[in-house]
Amino acid sequence: MDEAFLEKSAVSEQEKNFSLKPHVKDPREIFELFRSSEGYKREERNFFEGKKFDLLVTPAEKQETLESSSVNIEQQLANFISDDIIFTYDASYLKGIRLDDGSITDEPFDRVKAYLEFRQKIKDGNNVRQGSTVQNQDYIEAQDMKRRLLHNRAADTLVQYGFAPNQKLGRILIEAIAGGLKSKGQKRNPTEFETIVRRLGGRA
């Protein structure tokens, strides 16, 4: 069979699979879909295998335990965003949030924006310093500490406003917003994605 035909068929199949994936803009919808995915259910089975719970423990409490205590849940979420959905960040979902007193806030957007801008600043600075053998280690560590602080603060704000269940999964959601967890079929930077995966559970 013609090699060009086989290659074209493979590309067509990839495009078909890509088009069939759910297209998500609302960050909250990511977790709704994630919790019904095979990866999540598999992690749930593995995590609770052999564990016994009081009859008074509710499904919501078990879900919270899984999502906060499983060492693999971050990886599962990253894989889900990369492989199973098409997530396109729409900043409007993080803006104009009405509070109980009737006021409106953009705090989730502002916190995420502050982190992403600072991260880009560090990246731009690293590009400028490439090739230089002189590095101020104290400065680098201070920048990295501030980056992690802004990342955690943004993740905590997403939790506060109901976009993520906890800080560690909020951090993964922010990486998706930043474009570090592109869906298969979309352009992405593999090196950055692999770096994120390596850092899961660490200092990413």
Secondary structure as the mmCIF struct_conf table of DSSP 4:
data_model
#
loop_
_struct_conf.conf_type_id
_struct_conf.id
_struct_conf.beg_label_comp_id
_struct_conf.beg_label_asym_id
_struct_conf.beg_label_seq_id
_struct_conf.end_label_comp_id
_struct_conf.end_label_asym_id
_struct_conf.end_label_seq_id
HELX_RH_AL_P HELX_RH_AL_P1 GLU A 3 LEU A 20
BEND BEND1 LYS A 21 LYS A 21
HELX_LH_PP_P HELX_LH_PP_P1 PRO A 22 PRO A 22
STRN STRN1 HIS A 23 VAL A 24
BEND BEND2 ASP A 26 ASP A 26
HELX_RH_AL_P HELX_RH_AL_P2 PRO A 27 PHE A 34
TURN_TY1_P TURN_TY1_P1 ARG A 35 SER A 36
BEND BEND3 SER A 37 SER A 37
HELX_RH_AL_P HELX_RH_AL_P3 GLU A 38 PHE A 48
TURN_TY1_P TURN_TY1_P2 GLU A 49 GLY A 50
TURN_TY1_P TURN_TY1_P3 LEU A 55 LEU A 56
HELX_RH_AL_P HELX_RH_AL_P4 PRO A 59 SER A 69
TURN_TY1_P TURN_TY1_P4 VAL A 71 ASN A 72
HELX_RH_AL_P HELX_RH_AL_P5 ILE A 73 ASP A 83
TURN_TY1_P TURN_TY1_P5 ASP A 84 ASP A 84
STRN STRN2 ILE A 86 PHE A 87
HELX_RH_3T_P HELX_RH_3T_P1 ALA A 91 LEU A 94
BEND BEND4 LYS A 95 LYS A 95
STRN STRN3 ILE A 97 ARG A 98
HELX_LH_PP_P HELX_LH_PP_P2 LEU A 99 LEU A 99
TURN_TY1_P TURN_TY1_P6 ASP A 100 ASP A 101
BEND BEND5 GLY A 102 GLY A 102
STRN STRN4 ILE A 104 THR A 105
HELX_RH_AL_P HELX_RH_AL_P6 GLU A 107 ARG A 129
TURN_TY1_P TURN_TY1_P7 GLN A 130 GLY A 131
HELX_RH_AL_P HELX_RH_AL_P7 GLN A 137 GLN A 160
TURN_TY1_P TURN_TY1_P8 TYR A 161 GLY A 162
BEND BEND6 PHE A 163 PHE A 163
BEND BEND7 PRO A 165 ASN A 166
HELX_RH_AL_P HELX_RH_AL_P8 GLN A 167 ILE A 177
TURN_TY1_P TURN_TY1_P9 ALA A 178 GLY A 179
BEND BEND8 GLY A 180 LEU A 181
HELX_LH_PP_P HELX_LH_PP_P3 LYS A 182 SER A 183
TURN_TY1_P TURN_TY1_P10 LYS A 184 GLY A 185
BEND BEND9 GLN A 186 GLN A 186
HELX_RH_AL_P HELX_RH_AL_P9 PRO A 190 ARG A 199
TURN_TY1_P TURN_TY1_P11 LEU A 200 ARG A 203
#
